[in-house]
Amino acid sequence: MAAKPSTSIARRARTRAEADFATWLMMAKLGSFDTLPDNAQKVLNAYRERLDRMTEIESKAIAVRETYQAYYSDMGGTGEAPEPEPRNPPPPERGDTAVDNVVRFQKPPKDKPKPVRPADRGARTSPGGRKPVPALLIFIGLCAIVVAWKFLTR
C-alpha cells in the first residue's frame, strides 16, 4: 500500500518539475530572470554552468532531476525519489513503422440524413415547426404599409 502513494507523488513531482523548469527557462530567455524565485535562479545558474561541460539535453535532464527530487521531498515523499517509469509509445497503426506522438484527426461518423419529402425540398423549417416568412415578402409588406400611410395622411 505504501508504494502507491509514493508513485503518485513521484508522478506529480516529476510533472511539476518539468513544467516549472520549462517556465523558468522561458522567463529567463525573455529577460525576467531577476523576478524568478531564489530556488529557480539557483537551478538556472547551475544549468548554465553545466552547459559549458555537456550538451543542452544532458544539462536540462540533470536540472529537471534536481528540481524533481526537491519537489518529491516537499510533497511528502519518503527516501530517495524514484526514477519515473518510462512512457510507453502507442502501438503503430496500419503498419506504420515510425511511431510519433501526433494524434491523427478522425472525422466523426456521418449521420444518415432523413428522407426528404418532395414538398419539403425548398422549405426551411424553424424550431417551432412553422415555415419562416421570406425576407422579400416582409420587405414588400413594409413598403406597402409606408405607401398606405403616406397616402392616408395627405
C-alpha positions in Angstrom: 0.0 0.0 0.0 2.8 2.4 0.7 4.3 2.2 -2.8 1.1 3.5 -4.5 1.1 7.0 -2.8 4.9 7.3 -3.4 4.3 6.6 -7.1 1.6 9.2 -7.4 3.7 11.7 -5.5 6.6 10.9 -7.8 4.5 11.4 -10.9 3.1 14.7 -9.7 6.5 15.9 -8.6 8.1 15.0 -12.0 5.3 16.7 -14.0 5.6 19.8 -11.9 9.4 19.9 -12.1 9.3 19.6 -15.9 6.7 22.3 -16.2 8.4 24.6 -13.8 11.8 24.2 -15.4 10.4 25.0 -18.8 8.6 28.0 -17.4 11.8 29.3 -15.6 13.9 28.8 -18.7 11.4 30.7 -20.9 11.2 33.5 -18.4 15.0 33.8 -18.2 15.1 33.9 -22.0 12.6 36.7 -22.1 14.6 38.7 -19.6 12.7 38.1 -16.4 15.5 36.2 -14.6 15.6 38.7 -11.7 11.8 38.2 -10.9 12.2 34.4 -10.5 12.3 32.9 -7.0 15.6 32.1 -5.4 15.4 28.3 -6.0 14.6 28.9 -9.7 17.6 31.2 -10.0 19.9 28.6 -8.4 18.7 25.8 -10.7 19.1 28.0 -13.8 22.6 29.2 -12.8 23.7 25.5 -12.3 22.1 24.7 -15.6 24.1 27.4 -17.4 27.3 26.3 -15.7 26.8 22.7 -16.9 26.1 23.9 -20.5 29.9 24.5 -20.8 30.7 20.9 -20.0 27.9 18.9 -21.6 25.1 19.1 -24.1 21.9 21.0 -23.5 19.8 17.9 -23.3 22.0 16.4 -20.6 22.1 19.6 -18.6 18.4 20.0 -18.8 17.8 16.4 -17.7 20.0 17.0 -14.6 18.3 20.3 -13.8 14.9 18.7 -14.0 16.1 15.7 -11.9 17.3 18.1 -9.2 14.1 20.0 -9.2 12.1 16.7 -9.1 14.0 15.5 -6.1 13.3 18.7 -4.2 9.6 18.6 -5.1 9.3 15.0 -4.2 10.5 15.6 -0.7 8.4 18.8 -0.4 5.3 16.8 -1.4 5.8 14.3 1.4 7.8 11.6 -0.5 10.0 9.5 1.7 13.5 8.4 0.9 15.2 8.8 -2.5 12.9 10.0 -5.3 12.2 7.0 -7.5 13.1 7.1 -11.2 9.9 7.8 -13.2 8.6 4.9 -15.3 9.3 5.5 -19.0 6.3 6.3 -21.1 5.3 3.5 -23.4 4.8 4.7 -27.0 1.4 3.8 -28.6 1.4 0.8 -30.9 1.8 1.7 -34.6 -1.4 1.9 -36.6 -1.9 0.3 -40.0 1.6 -0.9 -40.5 3.4 2.4 -39.7 6.9 1.7 -38.6 7.7 5.1 -37.2 5.9 6.0 -34.0 5.2 9.6 -33.3 3.2 11.5 -30.7 0.8 13.1 -33.2 -2.8 12.3 -32.8 -4.5 11.6 -36.1 -7.6 13.6 -36.8 -10.7 11.4 -37.2 -13.8 12.8 -38.7 -17.0 12.0 -36.8 -19.2 9.4 -38.5 -21.8 11.0 -40.7 -25.4 10.6 -39.7 -27.8 9.3 -42.2 -29.9 12.1 -43.5 -33.7 11.8 -43.0 -35.6 11.1 -46.2 -36.8 14.4 -47.7 -40.3 14.7 -49.0 -40.8 16.5 -52.3 -42.9 19.1 -50.6 -40.1 20.0 -48.1 -37.2 20.3 -50.5 -37.1 24.1 -50.7 -38.5 24.9 -47.4 -36.5 25.7 -44.3 -38.2 25.0 -41.0 -37.8 26.9 -37.8 -37.7 25.2 -34.3 -41.4 25.8 -33.7 -42.3 23.8 -36.8 -43.6 26.8 -38.8 -42.0 27.8 -42.1 -40.3 31.2 -41.8 -41.6 34.2 -43.8 -39.2 35.1 -46.7 -37.4 38.4 -46.3 -38.6 39.7 -49.6 -42.3 39.3 -48.5 -41.6 41.2 -45.3 -39.9 44.0 -47.3 -42.8 44.2 -49.7 -45.2 44.4 -46.8 -43.3 47.2 -45.1 -43.2 49.2 -48.4 -47.0 48.7 -48.8 -47.5 50.0 -45.2 -45.3 53.1 -45.8 -47.1 53.9 -49.1 -50.5 53.4 -47.5 -49.5 55.6 -44.6 -48.3 58.4 -46.9 -51.5 58.1 -49.0 -53.8 58.2 -46.0 -52.1 61.1 -44.2 -52.4 63.5 -47.1 
